[in-house]
Amino acid sequence: MSKHGKRYLKAASVVRRDAPLEDPKAALEVVKTGAYAKFDESVEIAVRLGVDPRHADQVVRGTVVLPHGTGKVTRVLVLAQGEKEKEAEEAGNNPGN
């Protein structure tokens, strides 16, 4: 029979089996107090929405803006001459674009 380690047992002792499953704030607190990894842990959430994706009016789509981006630098190559070259240089110097 396999045994669990000390860290697993400590994390498992935090989980209350009688807690309601519908409370996401309580679940997040359990995850935070039971965290023992030496890296940033992640949480996956599954939500049953009760929609039929075969119907066009019931498709659920969304986007999420990450708080610190993805960490990747975007580079753009522009092949231009004359006035368009100046426009591209100005756009590249503007951090808002």
Buried (B, 14 or more C-beta within 10 A) or exposed (E): EEEEEEEEEEBEEBEEEEEEEEEEEEBEEBBEEBEEEEEEEEEEEEEEEEEEEEEEEEEEEEEEEEEEEEEEEEEEEEEEEEEEEEEBEEEEEEEEE
